[in-house]
Amino acid sequence: MTEHLESAGSTEPLIRLMGVTKTFGTGTAAFQALRGIDFSIDEGEFVAIMGPSGSGKSTAMNILGCLDTVSSGSYLFSGTHVERLTRKQRALLRRHFLGFVFQGFNLLGRTSAQENVELPLLYRGMPAVERHTAAQAALAAVGLKGWEKHVPSQLSGGQQQRVAIARAIVTNPIVLLADEPTGNLDTATSREIMDLLTTLNRDKGITVLMVTHEPDMARYAGRVIRFVDGKVSMDQRNEEHA
């Protein structure tokens, strides 16, 4: 499965959702979170996904991140039908091709910045020396060279989010999924984090998909997809990037 993804051509969209629905519960308790979603994302795009609470944007992100599955419809990643993959195959796709950044940082409190960043490589079984080198490079890439030995309590919120981003990119993912990455940060620090995501998108070619409720943060994206009541209500290019 991973071999096919790595060899797939670039003529097709990197991500494509076709008629995707997602229903939670059954019978009278059933709730349709997604009601037939269609959109595609090309490799190298920076896309902001917006919408009010309950609009389906987080459900869509969970599906895109292989953390959940569709009820019906198709999800293609680099030409592979993700909805046809086994749980193990989805885990491999997630491990080898996707990186995740969350609002709450999700760092291990008693573990150094470098050790936090090394975790995905540890799960891959990478030798210790290689892990150390890759983690140090990832931390340097997010502006934290010299902070490798600090634990989260010794770091500011912005620095903790940088560690989380370093952890997400240390595996060299194709796609970075960021769920409200600035939600716990002040305005100035939020801009710093958005500048960093923009740089990773531009200079490393990482496709960035970001859920946000903040219009100021969405302006950093080249495209905005808005969800309302489980459907895509708007999908347009950001005029500031035209």
N, C-alpha and C positions, 0 to 999 in steps of 0.2 A: 504493500500500500504506500509506504513512504517513498519507495523507488519511483512509483508512478507519479507521485506529486512532484518530486524533484525534477523529473524529466518532462513535465507537462509544458506545452508551448505557451507563449505569452499573448497569442491572438485572442484567446477567450478571456472573459473577466476572471479575476482571481476568485471572487465570491459571487454566487448567484442564488437568490431565493426566488422560487417560483410557486405561487399559490400556497404559501406556507400558512398553516393554521396550527394553533395550539390550544387544547382544551384541558382544563383541570377539573377533576371530579367527574361524576357520572350522574345520569338521570336528572332529577330536578335540581340537584346541587351542582350541575355542570356549569363551568364558566369558560367562555371562549376568550382567551387573552389575545390571540391573533386571529384575524378574520380574512385570510387570503393576502399574504404579503408578497409583493414582487419588487425586487430591485437587484442591481448588480453593482459590484465595486471592482474597479481595476487595480492592479498592483501599483503601489506607490501613491495611492490617494490618501488624503486626510479627510475623514468624514465625521461630522458631528451628528449624533442622534439625539433628538430632543422630543419633548412631549410631557404632558402633565402626569401626575401620579396615576397609575392604572391604565396608561395609554398603550402598554405593550412593549415599550422600548427596552426595558430590562429583560423581559422574556425573550425578545429577539436577540439581545446580546448573549444571553445564556445559550441560546441555540447556536449562534455564530461561534461561540467559544467551546462548543462541544460539551457544555455542562448540562445540557438538556437536549431532548430530541423533539422533532416535529410530530404533530398528530397526523397531518397529511401535507402533501406537497413535496417539493424537492429542495434540498440544500446542496449545492455543488461547490466544492472547494478545489480549485485548480483542476476542474474537470471530473473530480471524484464525487460520487453521490454519497454524501455523508450519512444520509438517512438509511442507507443500506449497510453501513458499517456495524460491526459488533462493538460491544462496550470496550473491549480491549483495543480494537483498531481506533476508535475515537480517542481513547486515552493516548495512544501513540501519536495521533495527529496533533492533539493538544500539547503533548510534551515536546515534539520536534518542530512545530511550525507556529505555535502561538505563544505570546507573552501576555501577562495580565497585570494591570495596575488597579488598585482599589482605593476607594475614598479613605478607608481606615488604615492604610499602610500594610497591615497584617504582617508585621515584623515580629520575630521572636525576641522577647524583652531582655533575656539574659545572654543573648548571642550577639557577637560583634557584627558590625556592618559587613565585613568581609565574609564572615560565616553565614550571614543571612543570604548574601548574594550567591554563595557557593551551593546553597541547598538544591536548586534544580539540577546542578551538575552532579551532586552526590547521588541523586535519584537515578541518574543516567549511568552511574558506576564509573565516572571519570576518575583517573588517578589523582591523588592529592596535589602533586606538583602542578599538574595542568589546571586543576580547579583553582588553585591559588593565583596562578598567572592570569587566567580568564577573569576572575572576580576583581582583581586589582585593575585590569584594563577597563572593565565595565564601570567601576567606581570612578576611575579617572575620566571616562567619557561623560559622566554626569556631574563632573566638577567636584568630586570628593576625594581626590588624591590627598593622602595624609590623614584621612579620617577612618581608615580601615579597621582600627582596633576599638573604635568607640561603639558603645552599646546604644540602643535607641533612646534611653533616658538622658543621654549626654548630647543628643542631637535636637535641633529645632524641628518643627513640623515640616518645613520645607526640605530640610536635610533628610528626614526620615522618608519623605516621598521620593527623593532622589535615590536613596538606597533601594526603595521598592522598584523604581524604574530600572536601576542597574540590575536587580535580580530578574526583571522581566526580559532584559535584552541580552543577558549573559549567554543565553542559548542561541543567539543569532536568529530570532524568530522572523518569519515573513510578515506576520501581523501582530500588532500590539493593540490589545483591547483594554481601554481605560474607562472605568466606571466611576464617574464623578471624581476625577483625580484631584480637583482643586476644592472639593466640598468642605474640607476641614482646614483650609488655609486662608490667610488674609489676602487682600487684593494684590499687594505688591508681590508676595510670595507666589500667588496664583499665576501672575504674569511670568514669573521666572520659570515656573514649571511648564507653562504653555510654550514659552520660548524654547525650552529644552525638547519638548515633544515635537515642535516644529523643526528643530535642527535634526533630530533623529529621522524624521520623515524625509527631509530634504537631502541630508548628507549621506545617510545610510540606506535610503530607499525603503524604509520600513513603512508598510501600510498601517495607518493609525485609524482605529474606530473608537470614538469617544462618546459616551453618554454624558450629557450635561443638561442642567436646567438653566444655566447662566448664559444669556445672549452674548455677553462680553467674551466669554471663553469660546463660544461657538464661532466667533468671528475669526479665530485663528485657523479654522478648518477651511478647506477649499470647497466644501460642499456640505449642505445641511439636509438631513432627512428628518421630517417631523411626523410623529405618530399621534393619532387621536382615535380613541375607542377601538384599538386593535387593528387599525388600518394606517397605511401611509397617506397622510393628508397633504404633504408637500415634499418635493425632492428637487432641490435647485442648487446651482452653483453660487458660491459666495461672491457677490459683486466686487468685494474688496480684493479678490484674487483673480479677477477677470483680466 
